[in-house]
Amino acid sequence: MKEKILITGGCGYIGTNVTNILCAQGYNVAIIDNFSNSKQKYIDKLIDLYPNQIDLFCENMLNKEALEKIFEANKISAVIHLAGKKYIPESFKKPDEYILNNVDATRLLLETMTKYNVKKLIFSSSITVYGVPTKIPTPEDSLLSPLSPYAQTKVEGEQMIKSWAKENGKAIILRLSNPVGAERQIGLGDDGNKEYKNLLPYIIDQALSTKKLKINGIDHNTKDGSTVRDYIHVCDVASAFVQALNFHDSNIFNIGSGSPGYSVLEIIHEVEKATSTKLDIEVGPKREGDIPLFLTDNKNAKNLLGLKINHTLSDIVSSQLAFAYDYPQTSLDSDF
């Protein structure tokens, strides 16, 4: 049996998928999660599938005593830090909560890792740290210009982690670009406790409820007028975190599908195709501040980390349908 990895926020969307891959590869996993935005039924599936490999601690990351007890009771070789608040609109309403849960909790984690001599950290950051991109595709050495309290907490987290790594160990920072889709074999997807809904689940909900779909602007300077992002399947994201465990130097990587990306209209058309529906689309004016095109440069992640983009847009949509609505799997769908 391999060493034990601590995953903060391990019961969430990305965390369950990371746990699944780690356990399949023979790792032991300790998870700390307070279920503020996750549901226990998904981690219970994994505990049943991998008996004796997962230790679950239902604790708050800000509880110093509880955190230290976890480190004392487990011989942890590395930490994958996923825990934190993640919704941009909410961060404007509750900036203090975002500082507490994303910045202060990270600081406490680093202090605890230092105390217990744990020298490797993989951190889940975000491409929102770039703000409005000055270069497309956007490389990792671009200027950081966060536009939301959420993005600012990611910048501050990165800064603390880089300072920690200089004195105490190695840190790999993964800047994630729009994880989507779901793992199909077990059924691990985005099912948080918040009212906020990401683009793909929203489009699918509208398609299957025969409601009107409103989109903001199709007059952007992009391939079809709608905004374009490099959406990436959550299983490809989870694999990148596992690959980072074997990377031996501190570094920062963009984790996205790269060019050419997917437009909102392309996603809509793929959902229509998969659900055999025709959406009633209402086009509103584009929103002030919308970024028409945002693609990350992922060549460093591909060349150095071994990032592989194994899932197409069709895989992404069909896996979300299977997870949220129990759509049957087609012969073309697979998880890697």
For each residue, the residues with C-beta under 8 A, 3 or more apart:
1: 26 27 28 53
2: 25 26 27 28
3: 27 28 75 77 78
4: 27 28 29 30 74 75 76 77
5: 22 27 28 29 30 76 77 78 79 80 245
6: 29 30 31 32 70 71 74 76 78 79 80 118
7: 10 15 18 19 22 29 30 31 32 79 80 82
8: 31 32 33 61 79 80 81 82 83 109
9: 12 14 15 32 33 38 81 82 83 84
10: 7 15 16 18 19 29 31 32 33 43 56 80 82
11: 15 16 31 33 35 38 39 40 42 43 56
12: 9 15 16 33 37 38 82 83 192
13: 16 17 38 179 188 189 190 191 192 234
14: 9 17 18 82 124 176 179 234 237 238 241
15: 7 9 10 11 12 18 19 31 33 38 82
16: 10 11 12 13 19 20 38 42 43 46 183 188
17: 13 14 20 21 183 188 234 235 237 238
18: 7 10 14 15 21 22 80 82 238 241 242
19: 7 10 15 16 22 23 29 31 43 46 54
20: 16 17 23 24 46 183 186 188 238
21: 17 18 24 25 238 239 242
22: 5 7 18 19 25 27 29 242
23: 19 20 26 27 29 46 49 50 53 54
24: 20 21 50
25: 2 21 22 242
26: 1 2 23
27: 1 2 3 4 5 22 23 53
28: 1 2 3 4 5 53 54 55
29: 4 5 6 7 10 19 22 23 53 54 55
30: 4 5 6 7 54 55 57 70 74 76
31: 6 7 8 10 11 15 19 43 54 55 56 57
32: 6 7 8 9 10 57 59 61 67 70 83
33: 8 9 10 11 12 15 38 43 56 57 58 59 83
34: 58 59 60 61
35: 11 38 39 40 58 193
36: 193
37: 12 85 86 192 193 194
38: 9 11 12 13 15 16 33 35 42 43 191 192 193
39: 11 35 42 191 193
40: 11 35 43 44
41: 44 45
42: 11 16 38 39 45 46 187 188 191
43: 10 11 16 19 31 33 38 40 46 47 54 56
44: 40 41 47 48
45: 41 42 48 49 186 187 188
46: 16 19 20 23 42 43 49 50 54 186
47: 43 44 50 51 54 56
48: 44 45 51
49: 23 45 46 186
50: 23 24 46 47 53 54
51: 47 48
52:
53: 1 23 27 28 29 50
54: 19 23 28 29 30 31 43 46 47 50
55: 28 29 30 31 74
56: 10 11 31 33 43 47
57: 30 31 32 33 66 70
58: 33 34 35
59: 32 33 34 63 66 67 70
60: 34 63 66
61: 8 32 34 67 83 101 105 108 109
62: 100 101 104 105 108
63: 59 60 66 67
64: 67 68 108 112
65: 68 69
66: 57 59 60 63 69 70
67: 32 59 61 63 64 70 71 108 109 112
68: 64 65 71 72 112 115 116
69: 65 66 72 73
70: 6 30 32 57 59 66 67 73 74
71: 6 67 68 74 76 112 113 115 116 118
72: 68 69 116
73: 69 70
74: 4 6 30 55 70 71
75: 3 4
76: 4 5 6 30 71 79 116 118
77: 3 4 5 118 120
78: 3 5 6 118 120 121 122 245
79: 5 6 7 8 76 109 113 118 120 121 122
80: 5 6 7 8 10 18 121 122 124 241 245
81: 8 9 106 109 121 122 123 124
82: 7 8 9 10 12 14 15 18 124
83: 8 9 12 32 33 61 101 105
84: 9 101 102 105 106 124 153 157
85: 37 90 91 94 97 98 101 102 150 153
86: 37 126 150
87: 90 91 150 194 196
88: 91 92 128 148 150 151
89: 92 93 196
90: 85 87 93 94 98 150 194 196
91: 85 87 88 94 95 98 148 149 150 153
92: 88 89 95 148 149
93: 89 90
94: 85 90 91 97 98
95: 91 92 98 99 149
96: 99 100
97: 85 94 100 101
98: 85 90 91 94 95 101 102 103 149 150 153
99: 95 96 102 103 104 149 153
100: 62 96 97 103 104 105
101: 61 62 83 84 85 97 98 104 105
102: 84 85 98 99 105 106 150 153 154 156 157
103: 98 99 100 106 107 153 156 157 160
104: 62 99 100 101 107 108
105: 61 62 83 84 100 101 102 108 109
106: 81 84 102 103 109 110 123 157 160 161
107: 103 104 110 111 160
108: 61 62 64 67 104 105 111 112
109: 8 61 67 79 81 105 106 112 113
110: 106 107 113 114 121 160 161 164 168
111: 107 108 114 115
112: 64 67 68 71 108 109 115 116
113: 71 79 109 110 116 118 119 121 164 168 169
114: 110 111 117 164 168
115: 68 71 111 112
116: 68 71 72 76 112 113
117: 114
118: 6 71 76 77 78 79 113 121 169
119: 113 168 169 170
120: 77 78 79 169 170 171 245
121: 78 79 80 81 110 113 118 161 164 165 169 170 171 172
122: 78 79 80 81 171 172 174 241 244 245
123: 81 106 157 158 161 171 172 173 174
124: 14 80 81 82 84 174 176 241
125: 129 154 157 158 173 174 175 176 252
126: 86 129 150 151 154 175 176
127: 130 138 175 176 177 178 254 256 294 296
128: 88 131 146 147 148 150 151 154
129: 125 126 144 146 151 154 155 158 175
130: 127 133 138 142 143 144 145
131: 128 144 145 146 147 151
132: 145 147 291
133: 130 136 138 142 291 294
134: 138 142 143
135: 138 139 142
136: 133 293 294 295
137: 230 258 259 295 296 297 298
138: 127 130 133 134 135 142 254 294 295 296 297
139: 135 142 254 297 300
140: 175 252 253 254 297 300
141:
142: 130 133 134 135 138 139
143: 130 134
144: 129 130 131 155
145: 130 131 132
146: 128 129 131 151 152 154 155
147: 128 131 132 151 289
148: 88 91 92 128 151 152
149: 91 92 95 98 99 152 153
150: 85 86 87 88 90 91 98 102 126 128 153 154
151: 88 126 128 129 131 146 147 148 154 155
152: 146 148 149 155 156
153: 84 85 91 98 99 102 103 149 150 156 157
154: 102 125 126 128 129 146 150 151 157 158
155: 129 144 146 151 152 158 159
156: 102 103 152 153 159 160
157: 84 102 103 106 123 125 153 154 160 161
158: 123 125 129 154 155 161 162 173 252
159: 155 156 162 163
160: 103 106 107 110 156 157 163 164
161: 106 110 121 123 157 158 164 165 171 173
162: 158 159 165 166 171 173 250
163: 159 160 166 167
164: 110 113 114 121 160 161 167 168 169 171
165: 121 161 162 168 169 170 171 250
166: 162 163
167: 163 164
168: 110 113 114 119 164 165
169: 113 118 119 120 121 164 165
170: 119 120 121 165 248 249 250
171: 120 121 122 123 161 162 164 165 250
172: 121 122 123 244 247 250 251 252 253
173: 123 125 158 161 162 251 252 253
174: 122 123 124 125 240 241 244 252 253 255
175: 125 126 127 129 140 252 253 254 255 296
176: 14 124 125 126 127 179 232 237 255 256
177: 127 229 230 231 232 254 255 256 257 294 296
178: 127 229 230 231 232 256
179: 13 14 176 231 232 233 234 237
180: 190 198 199 200 231 232 233 234 316 320
181: 189 200 233 234 235 311 315 316 317 319 320
182: 187 188 189 190 234 319 320 322 323 324
183: 16 17 20 186 187 188 189 234 235 238 319 323 335
184: 187 319 322 323 329 333 334 335
185: 335
186: 20 45 46 49 183
187: 42 45 182 183 184 322 323
188: 13 16 17 20 42 45 182 183 234 323
189: 13 181 182 183 234 319 320 323 324
190: 13 180 182 198 201 234
191: 13 38 39 42 323 324
192: 12 13 37 38 196
193: 35 36 37 38 39
194: 37 87 90
195:
196: 87 89 90 192
197: 201 202 205
198: 180 190 201 202
199: 180 202 203 264 267
200: 180 181 203 204 231 267 271 316 317 320
201: 190 197 198 204 205 320 324
202: 197 198 199 205 206
203: 199 200 206 207 213 267 268 271 279
204: 200 201 207 208 271 275 317 320 321 324 325
205: 197 201 202 208 209 211
206: 202 203 209 211 212 213 279
207: 203 204 210 213 271 272 275 277 279
208: 204 205 275 277 325
209: 205 206
210: 207 277 280
211: 205 206 280
212: 206 279 280 281 282
213: 203 206 207 268 279 280 281 282
214: 281 282 283 284
215: 218 226 264 265 268 281 282 283 284
216: 284 285 286 287 290
217: 220 225 226 227 283 284 285 286 287 290
218: 215 224 225 226 265 283
219: 225 286
220: 217 225 226 227 286 290 292 293
221: 292 293
222: 225 226 227 228 263 292 293
223: 228 260 263
224: 218 263 265 266
225: 217 218 219 220 222 265
226: 215 217 218 220 222 263 264 265 266
227: 217 220 222 263 264 290 291 292 293 294
228: 222 223 260 261 262 263 264 292 293 294 295
229: 177 178 261 262 294 295
230: 137 177 178 256 257 258 259 261 262 294 295 296 298
231: 177 178 179 180 200 256 257 261 262 267 313 316
232: 176 177 178 179 180 236 237 255 256 257 309 311
233: 179 180 181 236 237 309 310 311 315 316 319
234: 13 14 17 179 180 181 182 183 188 189 190 237 238
235: 17 181 183 238 239 310 311 335 336
236: 232 233 239 240 257 307 308 309 310 311 336
237: 14 17 176 179 232 233 234 240 241 255
238: 14 17 18 20 21 183 234 235 241 242
239: 21 235 236 242 243 307 308 310 336
240: 174 236 237 243 244 253 255 301 305 307
241: 14 18 80 122 124 174 237 238 244 245
242: 18 21 22 25 238 239 245
243: 239 240 246 247 305 306 307
244: 122 172 174 240 241 247 253 305
245: 5 78 80 120 122 241 242
246: 243
247: 172 243 244 251 304 305
248: 170
249: 170
250: 162 165 170 171 172
251: 172 173 247 300 304
252: 125 140 158 172 173 174 175
253: 140 172 173 174 175 240 244 298 300 301 304 305 307
254: 127 138 139 140 175 177 296 297 298 300 301
255: 174 175 176 177 232 237 240 296 298 301 307
256: 127 176 177 178 230 231 232 295 296 298
257: 177 230 231 232 236 261 262 298 309
258: 137 230 261 295 296 297 298 299 309
259: 137 230 295
260: 223 228 295
261: 228 229 230 231 257 258 293 294 295
262: 228 229 230 231 257 266 267 313
263: 222 223 224 226 227 228 266 267
264: 199 215 226 227 228 267 268
265: 215 218 224 225 226 268 269
266: 224 226 262 263 269 270 313
267: 199 200 203 231 262 263 264 270 271 313 317
268: 203 213 215 264 265 271 272 279 281
269: 265 266 272 273
270: 266 267 273 274 313 314 317
271: 200 203 204 207 267 268 274 275 277 279 317
272: 207 268 269 275 276 277 278 279
273: 269 270 276
274: 270 271 314 317 318 321 327
275: 204 207 208 271 272 321
276: 272 273
277: 207 208 210 271 272
278: 272
279: 203 206 207 212 213 268 271 272
280: 210 211 212 213
281: 212 213 214 215 268
282: 212 213 214 215
283: 214 215 217 218
284: 214 215 216 217
285: 216 217
286: 216 217 219 220 290
287: 216 217 290
288:
289: 147
290: 216 217 220 227 286 287
291: 132 133 227 294
292: 220 221 222 227 228
293: 136 220 221 222 227 228 261
294: 127 133 136 138 177 227 228 229 230 261 291
295: 136 137 138 228 229 230 256 258 259 260 261
296: 127 137 138 175 177 230 254 255 256 258
297: 137 138 139 140 254 258 300
298: 137 230 253 254 255 256 257 258 301 302 307
299: 258 302 303
300: 139 140 251 253 254 297 303 304 305
301: 240 253 254 255 298 304 305 307
302: 298 299 305 306 307 308
303: 299 300
304: 247 251 253 300 301
305: 240 243 244 247 253 300 301 302
306: 243 302
307: 236 239 240 243 253 255 298 301 302
308: 236 239 302 336
309: 232 233 236 257 258
310: 233 235 236 239 336
311: 181 232 233 235 236 315 316 319 335 336
312: 315 316
313: 231 262 266 267 270 316 317
314: 270 274 317 318 332 333
315: 181 233 311 312 318 319 332 333 334
316: 180 181 200 231 233 311 312 313 319 320
317: 181 200 204 267 270 271 274 313 314 320 321
318: 274 314 315 321 322 327 329 330 332 333
319: 181 182 183 184 189 233 311 315 316 322 323 333 335
320: 180 181 182 189 200 201 204 316 317 323 324
321: 204 274 275 317 318 324 325 327
322: 182 184 187 318 319 325 326 327 328 329 333
323: 182 183 184 187 188 189 191 319 320
324: 182 189 191 201 204 320 321
325: 204 208 321 322
326: 322
327: 274 318 321 322
328: 322
329: 184 318 322 333
330: 318 333
331:
332: 314 315 318
333: 184 314 315 318 319 322 329 330
334: 184 315
335: 183 184 185 235 311 319
336: 235 236 239 308 310 311
